[in-house]
Amino acid sequence: MKKQYVSNSTESVPMFKNGLLEALSKVHFSVPLILYIPVISYVCYYGLTHTDAGVTVFLLSALGGLFFWTLTEYVLHRFVFHFVPKSKWGLRLHFIFHGVHHDYPNDALRLVLPPSVSVPLALGFFYLFRAIIPVNYLYGFFAGFMTGYLFYDISHYALHHLNFKNSFWKKLKKHHMKHHYQNADKGYGVSSAIWDRVFGSDFPQKEEHQ
């Protein structure tokens, strides 16, 4: 994704003439918390009380789901959000889904996924997992997966709007800011840089020590 314009404004630029579509494209960072904490809580409750998983199996399944989220995040960001089509309509869709974020990275209302996108994705992943994962592992796995998504969404907002003293968060913010301001073709991991290292899309290590 080659950048030609980057604004540091926190304002939301209009993307649609239609008022409803414009409203649906914006979301306060608290919305994913309000929406998905109850979902994750219910999935945990159901998995622990309506299956034979037990606490240990549930927790291990949740760790598996959390780990799988980190890979999903990387794949979506690199191969879906950064796929640039050639058609006029394709370019328009690319701008709506991700290009606008690179042009206006500090837009406070376009830093977390709107429910119009995240809800269908969450449902799609749940039914996919249900089709291939045994029920005793399903709910723990999905709870971990959704917890990973929620951490990604909220940390993405924080990386753009907060300053950190903690070394973990400082390193994560530096990684993501390089993706925006140095090279958008590297550093696809947001909540974790692990898959950038695995797949060779990390920034050169010598730069990390400068």
C-alpha positions in Angstrom: 0.0 0.0 0.0 1.8 3.1 -1.2 1.0 6.2 0.7 0.4 9.6 -0.9 -1.4 11.4 1.9 -1.4 11.1 5.7 -3.4 13.4 8.0 -2.9 13.5 11.8 -6.3 15.0 12.4 -8.6 13.3 14.9 -11.6 14.4 13.0 -13.7 12.1 10.8 -13.8 12.9 7.1 -17.1 12.3 5.4 -17.0 9.1 3.3 -20.7 8.9 2.3 -23.4 11.3 1.1 -26.0 9.0 2.7 -26.4 9.9 6.4 -27.1 6.4 7.6 -24.1 4.9 5.8 -21.9 7.7 7.2 -23.1 7.0 10.7 -22.5 3.2 10.3 -18.9 3.9 9.3 -18.1 5.5 12.7 -18.0 3.9 16.1 -16.8 4.9 19.6 -14.1 2.7 21.0 -16.3 1.6 23.8 -18.8 -0.1 21.5 -16.9 -3.3 21.1 -16.5 -3.6 24.9 -20.2 -3.1 25.4 -21.1 -5.5 22.7 -18.6 -8.3 23.1 -17.9 -8.6 26.9 -21.4 -9.9 27.4 -21.0 -12.3 24.5 -17.7 -13.6 25.7 -19.1 -14.0 29.3 -22.1 -16.0 28.0 -19.9 -18.2 25.8 -17.7 -18.9 28.9 -20.8 -19.7 31.0 -22.3 -21.9 28.4 -19.1 -23.8 27.7 -18.5 -24.5 31.4 -22.0 -25.5 32.3 -23.5 -27.1 29.1 -20.6 -29.2 27.9 -18.3 -31.8 29.5 -15.2 -29.7 28.9 -14.2 -28.9 32.4 -12.1 -25.9 33.5 -8.8 -27.2 32.3 -9.9 -28.2 28.9 -11.9 -24.9 28.6 -8.8 -22.8 29.5 -6.5 -24.7 27.1 -9.1 -24.3 24.3 -9.3 -20.6 25.1 -5.5 -20.3 24.8 -5.8 -22.1 21.4 -8.5 -19.6 20.3 -6.4 -16.7 21.5 -3.4 -17.9 19.6 -5.5 -18.6 16.5 -6.8 -15.0 16.7 -3.3 -13.6 16.4 -2.8 -15.5 13.1 -6.3 -14.4 11.9 -5.5 -10.8 12.7 -2.3 -11.0 10.7 -3.9 -12.7 7.7 -6.8 -10.4 7.5 -4.7 -7.3 7.8 -2.0 -8.3 5.3 -4.0 -10.2 2.7 -7.5 -8.7 3.0 -7.2 -5.1 4.3 -4.0 -4.5 2.2 -5.3 -6.1 -1.0 -5.5 -3.2 -3.5 -7.8 -4.1 -6.4 -7.6 -2.3 -9.8 -11.2 -1.6 -10.5 -12.8 1.7 -9.6 -15.4 0.1 -7.3 -12.7 -2.2 -5.8 -10.5 0.8 -5.0 -13.5 2.5 -3.4 -14.3 -0.5 -1.2 -10.6 -0.7 -0.3 -10.6 2.9 0.8 -13.8 2.4 2.9 -12.5 -0.7 4.7 -8.9 0.3 5.3 -7.5 2.9 3.0 -9.2 5.7 5.0 -7.5 4.5 8.1 -4.1 4.9 6.5 -5.0 8.3 5.2 -6.4 9.4 8.5 -4.8 7.1 11.1 -5.9 9.2 14.1 -9.6 9.5 13.2 -11.0 8.7 16.6 -14.2 7.2 15.3 -12.7 4.8 12.7 -10.2 2.9 14.8 -12.3 0.0 15.9 -14.4 -2.2 13.6 -18.1 -1.1 13.4 -20.6 -3.7 14.4 -21.9 -3.8 10.8 -18.5 -5.5 10.0 -17.5 -7.2 13.3 -20.9 -9.0 14.0 -21.1 -10.8 10.6 -17.4 -11.8 11.0 -17.9 -13.1 14.5 -21.0 -15.1 13.5 -19.2 -16.4 10.4 -16.2 -17.6 12.5 -18.4 -19.1 15.1 -20.3 -21.3 12.6 -17.0 -22.2 10.9 -15.5 -23.3 14.2 -18.7 -25.2 15.1 -18.4 -27.2 11.9 -14.9 -28.4 12.6 -14.3 -28.2 16.4 -15.8 -30.7 18.8 -18.3 -29.2 21.2 -16.1 -29.7 24.3 -13.5 -27.4 22.8 -15.7 -25.1 20.8 -16.8 -22.6 23.4 -13.4 -22.2 25.1 -11.8 -21.7 21.7 -14.4 -19.1 20.6 -14.1 -17.3 23.9 -10.4 -17.0 23.5 -10.7 -16.0 19.8 -13.2 -13.2 20.6 -11.1 -12.1 23.6 -8.1 -11.8 21.2 -10.3 -9.8 18.8 -11.4 -7.5 21.6 -7.9 -6.9 22.8 -6.9 -6.1 19.2 -9.7 -3.6 18.7 -9.1 -1.7 22.0 -5.3 -1.9 21.8 -5.5 -0.5 18.2 -7.3 2.6 19.5 -4.9 2.9 22.4 -1.8 2.7 20.2 -3.0 5.7 18.2 -4.2 7.8 21.1 -2.2 7.0 24.2 1.4 7.4 25.3 2.9 4.5 27.2 5.7 4.1 29.7 5.4 0.3 29.9 8.1 -1.3 27.6 5.6 -3.8 26.1 3.2 -1.2 25.0 5.9 1.2 23.9 7.4 -1.5 21.6 4.0 -2.4 20.3 3.2 1.2 19.5 6.5 1.7 17.8 5.8 -1.3 15.6 2.4 -0.1 14.6 3.5 3.5 14.0 6.2 2.3 11.7 3.5 0.5 9.7 1.7 3.8 9.3 4.5 6.3 8.9 7.5 4.3 7.6 6.4 1.3 5.5 2.8 0.1 5.2 4.0 -3.1 3.5 5.5 -4.3 6.8 4.4 -4.6 10.4 0.9 -6.1 9.8 0.6 -7.4 13.4 -1.3 -4.9 15.7 -1.8 -6.7 19.0 1.3 -8.9 18.4 4.3 -8.8 16.1 4.9 -12.6 16.3 3.6 -13.4 12.8 5.6 -10.6 11.2 8.7 -12.3 12.4 7.5 -15.7 11.3 6.5 -14.6 7.8 9.3 -12.1 7.2 7.2 -8.9 7.2 8.8 -7.4 10.4 10.9 -4.3 10.2 14.7 -4.8 10.1 16.0 -5.5 13.5 18.8 -3.0 13.3 16.1 -0.3 13.1 14.6 -1.4 16.4 17.8 -0.4 18.2 18.2 3.0 16.6 
